[in-house]
Structure formats: C-alpha cells, structure tokens
Amino acid sequence: MSKEVRLKSLDALRGFDMLFIMGFAPWIVILCGLLPSGSATEWLTAQMSHVKWHGLTHHDTIFPLFLFVAGISFPFSLVKQRASGRSEKNILLKIIKRGLMLVFLGLIYNGILRLNFPDVRFASVLARIGLAWMFAAIIFMHFKSKTCWIISAAILIGYWLMLWLIPNGADPFSFEDNLVGTIDRALLPGRLNEKTFDPEGLFSTLPAIVTALLGMFTGRLVQLPGERLSGNKKTLYMLLAAVVCIIVGLVWSYWFPINKKLWTSTFVLVVAGYSLIMFALFYYIIDVKGYYKWSFFFQVIGLNSITIYLAQRIINFRQIADFFVGGIASKCPEDIGRLIASTGFIAACLVIYKGMVRHIRQITNILRKITDGRMAAACFGIRQHI
C-alpha cells in the first residue's frame, strides 16, 4: 500500500489495539481501583480480562480486531502489487512467505531457540494471524466476491456442525469435550497452552480465516472510488453491516455459544461487528473528516505492531520502568504507586520502540538500496548508521 493511499485510520486503529497489549489494560484496572467503587468501575475492570470460557469481554476482542485490521490492508496491497506488474505467482509466494514467517516468529516468541522441544508451545498468536491471514488472502485473491462470501458462510456453518455433530462427549462445546481440543492433543507437537487445549490450536484456525476475510471485504468496500461511493456512505454501510453481524451472532449464540478460545462462528460474527464499528469510527474521523493529528500516537504504534509484540517478550520493560520510577512509586500509597509503575512501564515501551523503529527504518532503507544495486549509497548509509 503506497503512502499516497495508506489509510491513517487503519494504522491508528491497529495502534489503539496494540496499546492494550502494551499494558494499557492493567493501567485501566489500577485506575478503576482508585475511583469510587460502583457498577461502572466494576464493569470496566471486568472488561480488561478474558472470560474463562463462554462469553465476551473487551479483552477478548483485541486479538481478532488485529486480524480483522490485517485483512483490511490486503486489498490495497494486492492492487498495488498487480499495478506494479508483479505476477500472480510471485504475489502468491509472497503471501505464503509472510504467513510462514509469522508462524516462525511465533515459535521464536514461544522460546524454540532454547531447543527444549518437548516443552515448546508450537501454537501461538502470531501463527494464528499468519495462517488465518495467509489462507484468507489466497481465497480473496483467487475467487470472486460472491464465491468468497459462500466460502466464508460454509466455513462458519461447517465449523459449527462439526463441533456439534461429531461425537466427542456430553457437551460438545465444553472445555473437556470439544473437538478442537481433541484435534490439538492428537496433532500438535510440544505442549498445549492449557495442558489439554490450546486457544490458538489447529482446528480453530479455520473460523479465524473468516475473521481475516471479513476484514478484506471491508478493505474492498473502502477501496471503491469516492465518486462511486462517498466516505459517508462507506461509513454508514460498515455500521449497518456491523449491526447485522452482531444480531446474527447473538441469535446464533443460543445454539453455538460465543467463545474466543474455540473461536466459534458466533464469536467471529459478534467481534466482526465490533471491529466494523471501531474501524468505521476511526475511518470517518480520520480519513473522511480529516481529523488525524490526534491519532499520530496510535499510528506510530500501529505501523510497527509485530516488532512491538516481539519486543514485549524479549525486553524487560518492567525492570527499565522500575529503574526510573520505582523510587517514586515506592514512596506513594500502594494503589497510586502501582499506577505510577504501570504508567512508567507504558512510557518505557514507547520510548524504546521509538528508537527501535528509527534504526529499523534506517537498516531497511540500506537493504533496499543494496537490492536496488546502489552499493555506494548503501555503504554510506551503513557508515552513517554505525
């Protein structure tokens, strides 16, 4: 996606989503503890953690929203690649390479470099994003819109029927008896995230493909030229689609519970509705009305989301924050000290990310010059960087 057509709202929404991964949820919980107790603060606190099994909180939307946003960006990338003359085969290879790279990064995140293979968790958040996005992109690239919609419906309905009809225990949607866990135990090497079950396992990746596809359908809508469909109407259509997704998901949930860990079809629809609402708001405010300066903070985070996610695993930001604000926090009342420590943690993340991003961009530009054959300029860039 070129800079000229890049949606600022897309990067801002991705950054907003990533902020919760960076530690904003614990910050909200601590802040609610400082406020007068009541139903509002109790509700908000509950929204900052995952449900144990069936149900939905805001924290359960973070992961699928990221995958949905990744889907939105693909139609723009596809158009750009085709316009540049890249062959369909090369585009396909790039899609597969990106998907498998995320699977590999997920293994890195899970500690495969320790070489303790029996204890490695092979499923991961990054693998779920990589595989779901990869298969969704292949479907979106090779089939017409109507066929893509049919495939999406077939996946959601088929997933429900397989979990419901294939005998696996008394309650096919329970933690103990679900088909997803059975397949994970049979096919996944290493350890599972919850001993007998993995929320990012193999079979539940199937409906996640639809989450990415719904994002791609949204990207295709936004791609339509303004003279054909105005930004106001695009926003309205997204909000209407969100209402439909939520209603269908809620009604269907009487027979197929909303469950993130199983990534049930009802979960796909309800969270797609939430994702559409969020993107419609960001899109309308930033790209349609042009109010984008306030979102620069989110855009910086959103442009470097995978790097930020991996850095959370590699760098001890809590220790860095404690070095700078630990003394102040220790002199304050416990709850206020926790809020200061949490704020310092987020600040440490942002400061270090900013430095990392600058150097990563410099190195990327150097490598691009090398691949373009501009060796002298690249060498000069290396000297400047060092």
Phi, psi and omega in degrees: 000121184287161181297328183295329184246004183295131180280115177297326181296327181293313178294322181294317180294320177298319178294319176301318180294315182294333182301325179290327176291329182284352178121012181288328180298310176300325178299317179295318179300315180296317179298318179299328178293337180273343182272160177304135181294141180184177183296325182292313181291324178295319179295315182295320177299317180296330181289345184268015175219159181285150171287155182290321180212263178286150177119186185204133170233173178300323182298334179285347182270347187298310182296306181295330176297320178298317180293321177299315180295321176300324176294319181302321186287338188295316179303326178292317178297319181296315179297317180297316182294319179293321180294331180280357178092007179293135182289158179299324179296317180293322177297316179299316179297323179294320178298312181296318180299317181294317180299313181290329177297320178293324175299316180296317179296327175297322176293320176300315180301322183277359172093028181294338180292347174286346176064022174263073192300321180299335183260002181280136172271116184277329174284152180197166175299315181294323177295319178299315178297313183298311183289314181297315179295319182298310181292324177296318180296321178296317178296311182299324184286327190256351183235153177288166186304313183299318180294321179298320178295319179296317179298318180298314179297319180297321179295313183295315180289317180298320179298316178300312182296321180293317178294326185278318191265333180284118185301127180211001181151183184293317180240105185294348181249013179274165179297322185283325194247006185286150181295328181301312179295323178299316180292319178301314182296329183277327191245331185280127174284175177069205181260154175266155186296324181238045177068302181244008187204145176230121182293346174246034183288190188288304190292323181287356172291335183302305178292337177295334175301322180291325176303314178294320180297319178298324173296320179294322176298322178294318177299321179296322177297313182294332179295335184304136182299148183301327180290339178270322180210118184289163178299325178297316181289324176300316179299316180298316180296322178295319179293321178295318178297324178297316179298316180298314180301315182293316180297312180298317180297317181292318179296315181295334184294345174296334179251336183224098188302150173286120186209114181293318185294328173272350185048052184297160181300324177293323175298316179304313185289313183295317180288329173298321176298314176300315182297320178297318179298313181297314181293321179301318180294311180297317181297315183294314184290316188272309187268329180274308183274342176085012178270089188241346185298324181296337187266004184302320179304313180291323181297320179300316179293316185294332181286346186226042191294315182294318177301316180296317181298314180293322181297328178302329182276328189268321187259135179275081182293330181296320178294321178296316180296320181296326179298321185268321186241359181300321180297313179297316182298323183290339181270354182261164171306151191307310183295319179292322177299320177295321179294319178296317180297319179294320177296319178296323178299311180297318180297318178298318177302312186294317181296314182291321178300319181300317178293319179298316183298319181299314181290322178298319179294321179297314180295319179299317179296322178297313180297324179294321178295321179297316180292335177276356178089007182268071187296319183296314179296322180295315179298320177298319179297321178297316179298319180295320183292319179290000000 
